[in-house]
């Protein structure tokens, strides 16, 4: 696994939060895209999500999905699941994987890499989902607690 240091920033993101089985990470993508279309919101970047462990649960994770958009918006829905916020991850370990990815394994690999290199990472892992000519690419970011020099 090739790991480098990187970061990313999106100024406006439509957000959606839920706790879900780890294997069902992809289900909300369509919901976010539909909400954007229904509300005439322009998508400006790839959908991505953060993943955190849920205490006492092996198969479930807390997911927060982000859809980069062109401006601040308020979305009215029947549920209070959506929001709008900016996201900036300045210092992170970054790796890329192609195809079918096991998120649980990736979380463990990033944690192991950090431990082996005496780095402290946050409990959240960000996954940027890229569809490039029908090839699926995942960029994983594990935010660092301190900048590495």
Backbone as a chain_set.jsonl record, in Angstrom:
{"seq": "XXXXXXXXXXXXXXXXXXXXXXXXXXXXXXXXXXXXXXXXXXXXXXXXXXXXXXXXXXXXXXXXXXXXXXXXXXXXXXXXXXXXXXXXXXXXXXXXXXXXXXXXXXXXXXXXXXXXXXXXXXXXXXXXXXXXXXXXXXXXXXXXXXXXX", "coords": {"N": [[0.847, -1.171, 0.0], [0.755, 2.073, -1.022], [1.413, 5.004, 0.615], [0.898, 8.414, 1.137], [1.254, 11.9, 2.07], [-1.47, 14.108, 2.232], [-4.303, 16.202, 1.446], [-7.58, 17.767, 1.431], [-10.217, 20.014, 0.353], [-13.505, 21.226, 0.456], [-15.774, 23.733, -0.092], [-18.599, 23.982, 0.111], [-20.891, 21.606, 1.018], [-23.487, 19.319, 0.622], [-24.821, 17.427, 3.174], [-25.299, 14.196, 4.674], [-26.224, 12.025, 7.173], [-25.859, 8.834, 8.692], [-26.223, 5.705, 10.463], [-25.062, 2.608, 9.545], [-24.884, -0.744, 8.174], [-21.625, -1.869, 7.494], [-21.145, -2.934, 4.965], [-23.055, -1.742, 3.4], [-22.371, 0.781, 2.515], [-22.654, 2.262, 0.16], [-25.32, 2.848, -0.377], [-26.683, 5.439, 0.224], [-25.792, 7.173, -1.826], [-27.337, 7.534, -4.17], [-29.626, 8.735, -3.07], [-28.615, 11.228, -2.202], [-27.875, 12.372, -4.664], [-30.397, 12.529, -5.903], [-31.737, 14.342, -4.179], [-30.216, 16.625, -4.702], [-30.826, 17.065, -7.425], [-33.653, 17.397, -7.362], [-33.849, 19.74, -5.86], [-32.616, 21.552, -7.48], [-29.797, 21.872, -7.315], [-26.385, 22.373, -7.936], [-23.919, 20.029, -8.511], [-20.497, 19.948, -7.661], [-18.266, 18.369, -7.333], [-16.75, 15.153, -6.478], [-18.741, 12.653, -4.808], [-18.232, 11.965, -1.408], [-17.395, 10.309, 1.699], [-17.341, 10.09, 5.294], [-16.199, 7.778, 7.724], [-16.785, 6.223, 10.772], [-16.097, 4.246, 13.65], [-18.63, 2.5, 15.507], [-19.366, 2.382, 18.847], [-19.133, -0.73, 20.413], [-20.147, -2.13, 18.26], [-19.529, -4.306, 15.654], [-20.228, -4.714, 12.962], [-21.456, -2.388, 12.11], [-21.188, 1.067, 11.147], [-20.722, 4.595, 11.612], [-21.7, 6.749, 9.206], [-21.025, 9.623, 7.272], [-22.1, 11.415, 4.646], [-21.046, 13.356, 1.861], [-21.813, 15.756, -0.546], [-20.351, 17.703, -2.778], [-21.194, 21.034, -3.575], [-22.265, 24.057, -5.35], [-22.961, 26.329, -3.836], [-24.0, 27.666, -0.617], [-26.777, 26.071, 0.826], [-30.139, 25.406, 2.013], [-31.868, 22.549, 2.709], [-35.08, 21.348, 2.584], [-36.584, 18.678, 4.039], [-38.521, 15.777, 4.949], [-37.268, 14.574, 7.002], [-34.759, 15.285, 9.432], [-32.121, 14.975, 8.348], [-30.352, 16.04, 6.586], [-27.817, 18.464, 5.828], [-25.686, 21.358, 5.419], [-22.368, 22.056, 4.884], [-18.881, 23.077, 5.185], [-15.837, 21.367, 4.35], [-12.638, 20.603, 5.404], [-9.649, 19.004, 5.226], [-6.608, 19.162, 6.233], [-4.08, 17.939, 6.832], [-3.265, 14.699, 6.216], [-2.989, 11.112, 6.033], [-2.803, 9.534, 2.947], [-4.125, 7.24, 0.632], [-4.656, 5.228, -2.291], [-7.059, 3.136, -3.851], [-8.309, 0.677, -6.103], [-11.306, -0.539, -7.497], [-13.186, -3.191, -5.933], [-13.488, -2.627, -2.553], [-12.73, -3.34, 0.793], [-13.962, -1.748, 3.424], [-13.569, -1.977, 6.174], [-11.163, -3.401, 6.345], [-9.511, -1.493, 5.138], [-9.621, 0.616, 6.982], [-8.29, -0.609, 9.129], [-5.773, -1.106, 7.947], [-4.834, 1.509, 7.488], [-4.684, 2.441, 10.119], [-2.785, 0.644, 11.157], [-0.564, 1.342, 9.547], [-0.161, 3.971, 10.425], [0.471, 3.5, 13.14], [2.836, 1.946, 12.871], [4.507, 3.87, 11.838], [4.648, 5.697, 13.809], [2.645, 7.701, 13.988], [-0.153, 9.752, 14.767], [-3.525, 9.316, 14.164], [-6.812, 10.6, 13.432], [-10.045, 9.342, 14.491], [-11.719, 9.142, 12.398], [-12.185, 8.173, 9.005], [-11.863, 9.275, 5.722], [-13.425, 8.735, 2.613], [-13.087, 9.164, -0.704], [-14.963, 8.916, -3.517], [-14.49, 8.022, -6.749], [-15.586, 7.893, -10.051], [-14.242, 6.94, -12.849], [-14.362, 6.796, -16.128], [-15.988, 4.489, -15.92], [-14.454, 2.981, -14.195], [-13.914, 2.327, -10.824], [-12.518, 4.281, -8.358], [-11.015, 4.715, -5.237], [-10.072, 7.16, -3.001], [-8.482, 7.329, 0.001], [-8.429, 9.032, 3.051], [-6.84, 9.561, 6.044], [-7.111, 11.591, 8.592], [-4.501, 13.363, 10.186], [-3.455, 13.874, 13.56], [-1.519, 15.702, 14.183], [0.587, 17.883, 12.291], [2.89, 16.452, 9.998], [6.307, 16.766, 9.61]], "CA": [[0.0, 0.0, 0.0], [1.51, 3.32, -1.117], [0.791, 6.036, 1.443], [1.544, 9.724, 1.078], [0.538, 12.902, 2.838], [-2.3, 14.937, 1.371], [-5.465, 16.827, 2.062], [-8.597, 18.239, 0.492], [-11.143, 21.018, 0.868], [-14.712, 21.553, -0.299], [-16.38, 24.834, 0.648], [-20.02, 23.742, 0.366], [-21.275, 20.204, 0.811], [-24.735, 18.792, 1.145], [-24.414, 16.301, 4.015], [-26.307, 13.207, 5.051], [-25.59, 11.204, 8.197], [-26.616, 7.659, 9.126], [-25.502, 4.528, 10.93], [-25.427, 1.573, 8.572], [-23.956, -1.874, 8.067], [-20.438, -1.427, 6.753], [-21.242, -3.38, 3.57], [-24.074, -0.948, 2.701], [-21.859, 2.148, 2.465], [-22.976, 2.914, -1.114], [-26.762, 3.064, -0.545], [-27.153, 6.832, 0.195], [-25.302, 7.971, -2.955], [-28.463, 7.863, -5.042], [-30.479, 9.68, -2.342], [-27.989, 12.553, -2.259], [-27.974, 12.885, -6.03], [-31.805, 12.877, -6.134], [-32.021, 15.576, -3.438], [-29.578, 17.716, -5.443], [-31.593, 17.311, -8.652], [-34.981, 17.905, -6.992], [-33.704, 21.096, -5.337], [-31.879, 22.343, -8.464], [-28.483, 22.144, -6.738], [-25.335, 21.976, -8.868], [-22.831, 19.245, -7.918], [-19.211, 20.462, -8.145], [-17.162, 17.454, -7.05], [-17.139, 13.758, -6.241], [-19.332, 12.292, -3.527], [-17.315, 11.29, -0.495], [-18.003, 10.066, 3.002], [-16.471, 9.754, 6.419], [-16.618, 6.549, 8.38], [-16.303, 6.101, 12.15], [-16.582, 3.061, 14.343], [-19.72, 2.669, 16.463], [-18.976, 1.646, 20.058], [-19.806, -1.998, 20.664], [-20.704, -2.703, 17.027], [-18.504, -4.751, 14.693], [-20.731, -4.676, 11.588], [-22.042, -1.086, 11.802], [-20.346, 2.253, 11.221], [-21.399, 5.88, 11.429], [-21.304, 7.329, 7.927], [-21.481, 10.964, 6.926], [-21.904, 11.555, 3.203], [-20.861, 14.739, 1.42], [-21.975, 16.029, -1.97], [-19.889, 19.068, -3.025], [-22.137, 21.844, -4.353], [-21.717, 25.357, -5.728], [-23.259, 27.405, -2.894], [-24.688, 27.304, 0.621], [-28.214, 25.849, 0.645], [-30.896, 24.717, 3.051], [-32.742, 21.571, 2.073], [-36.214, 20.974, 3.419], [-37.032, 17.301, 3.861], [-39.353, 15.298, 6.045], [-36.371, 14.147, 8.072], [-33.682, 16.233, 9.712], [-30.902, 14.224, 8.079], [-29.493, 16.757, 5.656], [-27.248, 19.722, 6.243], [-24.736, 21.92, 4.464], [-21.182, 22.493, 5.614], [-17.61, 23.001, 4.464], [-14.96, 20.313, 4.854], [-11.228, 20.822, 5.11], [-8.717, 18.073, 5.858], [-5.339, 19.747, 5.814], [-2.982, 16.98, 6.941], [-3.81, 13.344, 6.302], [-2.379, 10.034, 5.273], [-3.653, 9.303, 1.78], [-3.81, 6.101, -0.219], [-5.641, 5.017, -3.362], [-7.351, 1.743, -4.174], [-9.175, 0.555, -7.276], [-12.195, -1.703, -7.516], [-13.918, -3.556, -4.724], [-12.688, -2.32, -1.384], [-13.293, -3.676, 2.089], [-13.722, -0.554, 4.23], [-13.054, -2.371, 7.479], [-9.741, -3.702, 6.138], [-8.799, -0.248, 4.844], [-9.475, 1.314, 8.262], [-7.249, -1.299, 9.889], [-4.484, -0.886, 7.28], [-4.403, 2.89, 7.74], [-4.313, 2.502, 11.531], [-1.512, -0.081, 11.285], [0.484, 2.164, 8.936], [0.093, 5.089, 11.341], [1.167, 2.972, 14.321], [4.191, 1.549, 12.471], [5.285, 5.078, 11.558], [4.502, 6.541, 14.998], [1.784, 8.837, 13.67], [-1.47, 9.687, 15.395], [-4.599, 9.693, 13.248], [-8.149, 10.756, 14.005], [-10.849, 8.113, 14.408], [-12.503, 9.215, 11.168], [-11.531, 7.911, 7.727], [-12.626, 9.827, 4.608], [-13.336, 7.959, 1.377], [-13.541, 9.924, -1.867], [-15.415, 7.931, -4.496], [-14.332, 8.557, -8.099], [-15.988, 7.012, -11.151], [-13.469, 7.428, -13.985], [-14.595, 5.916, -17.282], [-16.563, 3.251, -15.375], [-13.559, 2.359, -13.222], [-14.128, 2.922, -9.513], [-11.286, 4.59, -7.641], [-11.229, 5.237, -3.895], [-8.981, 7.833, -2.31], [-8.726, 7.271, 1.436], [-7.706, 10.021, 3.834], [-6.891, 9.401, 7.496], [-6.589, 12.855, 9.125], [-3.464, 13.298, 11.222], [-3.693, 14.756, 14.711], [-0.492, 16.744, 14.115], [1.275, 17.971, 11.001], [4.157, 15.728, 9.899], [7.282, 17.606, 8.9]], "C": [[0.899, 1.241, 0.0], [0.749, 4.397, -0.345], [1.601, 7.314, 1.304], [0.749, 10.681, 1.941], [-0.241, 13.779, 1.875], [-3.437, 15.549, 2.153], [-6.462, 17.222, 0.996], [-9.49, 19.262, 1.175], [-12.303, 21.18, -0.094], [-15.47, 22.587, 0.52], [-17.848, 24.622, 0.986], [-20.341, 22.291, 0.05], [-22.648, 19.951, 1.41], [-24.353, 17.552, 1.934], [-25.605, 15.436, 4.406], [-25.628, 12.23, 5.998], [-26.478, 10.021, 8.545], [-25.673, 6.578, 9.634], [-26.005, 3.361, 10.104], [-24.445, 0.416, 8.669], [-22.809, -1.452, 7.155], [-20.5, -1.817, 5.278], [-22.237, -2.566, 2.748], [-23.66, 0.509, 2.531], [-22.344, 2.923, 1.25], [-24.446, 3.327, -1.24], [-27.192, 4.538, -0.605], [-26.7, 7.665, -1.0], [-26.461, 8.442, -3.829], [-29.392, 8.883, -4.378], [-29.917, 11.095, -2.412], [-28.125, 13.168, -3.644], [-29.407, 13.292, -6.362], [-32.168, 14.182, -5.439], [-31.421, 16.774, -4.172], [-30.382, 18.069, -6.689], [-32.941, 17.944, -8.336], [-34.908, 19.363, -6.56], [-32.885, 22.007, -6.244], [-30.524, 22.817, -7.913], [-27.423, 21.582, -7.679], [-24.196, 21.269, -8.131], [-21.504, 19.684, -8.522], [-18.024, 19.534, -7.898], [-17.672, 16.063, -6.762], [-17.811, 13.58, -4.879], [-18.25, 11.631, -2.683], [-18.008, 11.097, 0.843], [-16.934, 9.853, 4.054], [-17.061, 8.531, 7.091], [-15.962, 6.499, 9.755], [-16.85, 4.816, 12.739], [-17.71, 3.449, 15.294], [-19.375, 1.795, 17.666], [-19.816, 0.384, 20.228], [-20.383, -2.681, 19.442], [-19.579, -3.069, 16.067], [-18.938, -4.52, 13.25], [-21.27, -3.308, 11.168], [-21.009, 0.021, 11.95], [-21.241, 3.489, 11.115], [-20.827, 6.495, 10.157], [-21.836, 8.753, 7.828], [-21.096, 11.178, 5.474], [-21.875, 13.03, 2.833], [-21.017, 14.812, -0.097], [-21.537, 17.475, -2.196], [-20.846, 19.811, -3.968], [-21.579, 23.255, -4.527], [-21.992, 26.493, -4.747], [-23.967, 26.857, -1.662], [-26.185, 27.159, 0.348], [-28.818, 25.283, 1.92], [-31.877, 23.815, 2.339], [-33.849, 21.211, 3.044], [-36.644, 19.563, 3.063], [-37.886, 16.923, 5.057], [-38.507, 14.883, 7.244], [-35.268, 15.175, 8.234], [-32.323, 15.557, 9.523], [-29.897, 15.009, 7.26], [-28.994, 18.057, 6.261], [-26.35, 20.243, 5.141], [-23.559, 22.453, 5.269], [-19.955, 22.45, 4.714], [-16.747, 21.931, 5.132], [-13.531, 20.637, 4.43], [-10.411, 19.822, 5.923], [-7.344, 18.491, 5.356], [-4.201, 18.73, 5.776], [-3.563, 15.592, 7.143], [-2.879, 12.363, 5.611], [-3.337, 9.729, 4.143], [-3.169, 8.06, 1.044], [-4.935, 5.924, -1.224], [-5.818, 3.527, -3.585], [-8.361, 1.726, -5.312], [-10.036, -0.686, -7.127], [-12.907, -1.93, -6.21], [-13.019, -3.405, -3.504], [-13.439, -2.729, -0.125], [-12.952, -2.524, 3.033], [-13.129, -0.882, 5.593], [-11.557, -2.682, 7.386], [-8.939, -2.427, 5.905], [-8.598, 0.563, 6.123], [-8.328, 0.707, 9.066], [-5.87, -1.072, 9.273], [-3.948, 0.519, 7.544], [-3.952, 3.05, 9.194], [-2.972, 1.805, 11.764], [-0.354, 0.73, 10.715], [0.855, 3.318, 9.874], [0.875, 4.615, 12.563], [2.614, 2.607, 14.004], [5.1, 2.753, 12.262], [5.161, 6.122, 12.669], [3.762, 7.845, 14.703], [0.45, 8.652, 14.381], [-2.513, 10.159, 14.391], [-5.909, 9.826, 14.014], [-8.923, 9.456, 13.82], [-11.661, 8.035, 13.119], [-11.636, 8.915, 9.953], [-12.427, 8.492, 6.642], [-12.367, 8.994, 3.363], [-13.921, 8.796, 0.25], [-13.754, 8.917, -2.992], [-15.35, 8.561, -5.883], [-14.745, 7.507, -9.123], [-15.329, 7.581, -12.404], [-13.592, 6.425, -15.124], [-15.029, 4.52, -16.839], [-15.586, 2.421, -14.552], [-13.758, 3.087, -11.896], [-12.783, 3.065, -8.807], [-11.674, 5.172, -6.283], [-9.954, 5.915, -3.427], [-9.353, 7.858, -0.834], [-7.838, 8.283, 2.137], [-7.927, 9.728, 5.315], [-6.278, 10.663, 8.097], [-5.595, 12.627, 10.266], [-3.806, 14.26, 12.352], [-2.715, 15.927, 14.715], [0.15, 16.715, 12.74], [2.598, 17.211, 11.062], [5.115, 16.58, 9.09], [8.261, 16.761, 8.151]], "O": [[1.703, 1.434, 0.912], [-0.42, 4.664, -0.624], [2.831, 7.295, 1.348], [-0.298, 10.325, 2.481], [0.269, 14.153, 0.818], [-3.513, 15.422, 3.375], [-6.221, 17.035, -0.197], [-9.521, 19.367, 2.401], [-12.112, 21.261, -1.307], [-15.777, 22.353, 1.689], [-18.297, 25.044, 2.052], [-20.089, 21.813, -1.056], [-22.928, 20.322, 2.55], [-23.629, 16.7, 1.419], [-26.748, 15.89, 4.458], [-24.583, 11.668, 5.672], [-27.693, 10.165, 8.679], [-24.492, 6.54, 9.286], [-27.21, 3.146, 9.974], [-23.331, 0.563, 9.171], [-23.018, -0.756, 6.161], [-19.964, -1.105, 4.429], [-22.263, -2.685, 1.523], [-24.52, 1.382, 2.415], [-22.437, 4.149, 1.314], [-24.78, 4.095, -2.141], [-28.027, 4.863, -1.449], [-27.189, 8.781, -1.172], [-26.543, 9.619, -4.181], [-29.891, 9.791, -5.043], [-30.656, 12.05, -2.652], [-28.452, 14.347, -3.778], [-29.615, 14.301, -7.035], [-32.83, 15.037, -6.028], [-32.054, 17.827, -4.255], [-30.596, 19.247, -6.975], [-33.331, 18.922, -8.974], [-35.811, 20.142, -6.863], [-32.499, 23.104, -5.84], [-30.16, 23.987, -8.028], [-27.544, 20.456, -8.161], [-23.583, 21.845, -7.232], [-21.379, 19.786, -9.742], [-16.891, 19.885, -8.226], [-18.877, 15.813, -6.796], [-17.481, 14.276, -3.919], [-17.454, 10.838, -3.184], [-19.078, 11.655, 1.087], [-15.795, 9.492, 3.758], [-18.266, 8.287, 7.033], [-14.756, 6.702, 9.893], [-17.931, 4.357, 12.37], [-17.749, 4.564, 15.816], [-19.121, 0.6, 17.514], [-21.045, 0.427, 20.19], [-21.046, -3.711, 19.568], [-18.765, -2.218, 15.711], [-18.115, -4.169, 12.404], [-21.516, -3.089, 9.982], [-20.085, -0.067, 12.76], [-22.358, 3.43, 10.6], [-19.623, 6.729, 10.051], [-22.956, 9.044, 8.25], [-19.92, 11.13, 5.114], [-22.587, 13.846, 3.418], [-20.423, 14.024, -0.832], [-22.275, 18.394, -1.841], [-21.247, 19.291, -5.009], [-20.558, 23.608, -3.936], [-21.326, 27.527, -4.813], [-24.466, 25.732, -1.664], [-26.789, 28.023, -0.287], [-28.117, 24.757, 2.785], [-32.627, 24.258, 1.47], [-33.591, 20.818, 4.181], [-37.022, 19.287, 1.925], [-37.963, 17.653, 6.044], [-38.996, 14.85, 8.373], [-34.891, 15.853, 7.278], [-31.483, 15.565, 10.423], [-28.712, 14.674, 7.244], [-29.661, 18.671, 7.094], [-26.258, 19.651, 4.065], [-23.74, 23.211, 6.222], [-19.981, 21.868, 3.629], [-16.905, 21.632, 6.315], [-13.255, 20.907, 3.261], [-10.477, 19.801, 7.152], [-6.966, 18.215, 4.217], [-3.449, 18.667, 4.803], [-4.267, 15.339, 8.121], [-2.096, 12.725, 4.733], [-4.549, 9.67, 4.351], [-1.97, 7.855, 0.858], [-6.043, 6.42, -1.019], [-4.862, 2.755, -3.519], [-9.165, 2.646, -5.461], [-9.57, -1.74, -6.693], [-13.199, -0.991, -5.47], [-11.933, -3.981, -3.436], [-14.64, -2.491, -0.001], [-11.792, -2.342, 3.4], [-12.284, -0.147, 6.103], [-10.779, -2.272, 8.248], [-7.824, -2.288, 6.408], [-7.529, 1.137, 6.331], [-7.497, 1.429, 9.616], [-4.897, -0.868, 9.999], [-2.756, 0.7, 7.792], [-2.955, 3.717, 9.467], [-2.121, 2.321, 12.488], [0.715, 0.803, 11.323], [2.033, 3.604, 10.086], [1.838, 5.264, 12.974], [3.518, 2.92, 14.779], [6.309, 2.675, 12.478], [5.526, 7.283, 12.486], [4.183, 8.93, 15.104], [-0.015, 7.528, 14.57], [-2.409, 11.253, 13.837], [-6.09, 9.248, 15.086], [-8.496, 8.574, 13.075], [-12.222, 6.989, 12.791], [-10.488, 9.353, 9.879], [-13.631, 8.233, 6.636], [-11.234, 8.597, 3.091], [-15.113, 9.102, 0.251], [-12.849, 8.171, -3.364], [-16.068, 9.52, -6.167], [-14.298, 6.362, -9.06], [-15.792, 8.578, -12.957], [-13.002, 5.345, -15.086], [-14.51, 3.51, -17.315], [-15.873, 1.264, -14.243], [-13.768, 4.317, -11.852], [-12.021, 2.107, -8.677], [-12.559, 6.023, -6.196], [-8.879, 5.315, -3.454], [-10.419, 8.351, -0.465], [-6.644, 8.38, 1.855], [-9.065, 9.655, 5.779], [-5.055, 10.801, 8.115], [-5.819, 11.821, 11.17], [-4.377, 15.326, 12.124], [-3.042, 17.014, 15.192], [0.246, 15.665, 12.105], [3.336, 17.308, 12.043], [4.771, 17.06, 8.01], [9.157, 17.29, 7.494]]}, "num_chains": 1, "name": "protein.A"}
